[in-house]
């Protein structure tokens, strides 16, 4: 028997097509979840160091002094000093807060954009991402269909039989 010489048709508009083109609008400069994750990490790191870091940072007159302040507190750390320029601009922002926790959060959120986006946009991205956590889908209530020894067949209430109140025993996974 000979081979089937019929050539497969290539779909012109396949359903599972993936396009790398984003569509109309501005091109994406940063990944929002990465900016938010970096901001959260920096919030905790700066909070741990803030007592030693606050004086030199607020007294800094140049990005080099900001870099030196981080090097003095964390010798050998190379995460913060490359972004001293953005941090210096943030520290001199007219809206820089007065309270300790607000200063830490403002500095971390503003600097998380790494200078690719403006400090203001970086804070906006962090706020949007944190707002999405509230909106994400959550299971508010779950029910089980039960057939109880009392004769009740139906949906459970609070993991119990509606008729007699017998509790559902969940298996313990080892």
N, C-alpha and C positions, 0 to 999 in steps of 0.2 A: 504494500500500500504506500502510496505517496503521502507526503506531508500536506497538511491543509495550507494552501497558498493564500488563503484569505488573510489580509492584514487587519489587525485590530484597529478600530477607529479610535482616534484620540479625542477625548471630550474637549469641546471648545470652551465650555463653561462649567468646569467641574464644581461639585458642591463643596468639596473639602479644600478648596483653594485657599492659600494663605498669601496675603499681600504684605510686602514690607513697606509699602507706601502708607503713610498715616492719613493722608487726606488733606483737605484744606486747613489752613491755619498756620500758626507759627510752628517751627520745628521744635521738638523737645530738646532741651539742653541738659536736663538732669532727670534722674529717676526719682519721683517723689518719695517712694518708700525708702530709698537709700538715704535721702536727705533727712527724713524723719528718724530713721534708725540711728544715723550718725549723731543727730541732735540728742536723742535719748541717751546714747552712750556718753556723749560729752557732758550732758547734764550731770550724770552721776560722777564722772571723773573730776569735773571742775568743782563739784560740791565737796568732794573729799579733800581737795587741795585749797579751797577758797580762803581759809584762815591765813595760810602762808602766802597766798597769791594775790590777795586783794590789794594790799598796800603797793607793791611794785607795779601792778597792772594799772591802778588808778593814777599813779604818779608818772607813768610812761609818757614820754614826749615824742616817741618815734616807734615804728614797727620793730626796729632792732631791740629796743628796750623791752617790748612785749615778749619777743623771742627769748631774750636773756632771762626774763622773769620766769618763764616756763622752764628754761634750762636749769635755773637755780633750784626750783622746786622738784623737778623731775630730771635729774641728770641722765643723759643717754636716751631720753625719750625723743622720738622724731615725729610724733603725730601732730602736735600743736604748733611748733615753731615755723613750719612752712606756710602756715596760714596766719601769720602775725599781722600781715597787712590788713586782712579782713577784720581781724579782732581789734586792731587799732582804730579802724573806722567805726566799728561798733561801739567801742569805749567812748569815742568822741561824739556819738550820736546825741542830738539834743533830747531825744526821748529815752535816753539810758536811765533805767529806774534807780530809785534810792534804796530800796530794801534789798537785803541779802539774797533771798531766794529768787526774787524777781530779776536781780542782776545776773545771777547764775543762769537762769532759764533764758533770758534775753541774749546773753553772750553765746550760749550754746546753740540756740535756734538760729541766730543771725549768722554765725560762722559755719554752720553745717553745710551751706551751699558752696563752700570752698572757693568763693570768689567767682564761680562760673555764673551764678545769678547774684543779684544784689542782696544785701542783708535783709532788706524789707521783703523781697520775694521769697527768700529762704524762710523767714518767719511765717509768711502766708502759706507756704507749702506745708510746713509743720502743723499749722493750725488746721488746714484742710484734711491732712492725713489723720490727725487726732479726732476730727469730727467724723470721719468715716468709720472709726471704731465704734462709735455710738450707733451708727446707722446699719452696721453689718447685721445680717440675719442671725437671729438667735431663736432657739427653741424655748418657748415660754411655758409650754405644758405638754406633757406626753402622756398618753393613756394606753392601757392594755385591754384587749378583749379577753374576758375571763369566763370560765365556766366553773362555778363554785360548787362545793359539796352540798350547799343549802338549796341548790336548784337554780340559782341565778345565772343567767347567761346574758352577757352584755359588756359594756364598757366599765372599767374600774373607776373609782373615784379616790384620788390620793393614794393610789397603789393598794387599795382595799376593795373588797366586795361591797357594792352599794347596798345590798340587802342585809348582810350579817356583820360586815366589818372585818372579815378575815383578811389578814395582810398577805400580800404577794411576797414570797420568799425568793430573793434574787440569788442566783448562784455566785459563789465566791470564786473568782478566778485566781489561780496560783501563778 
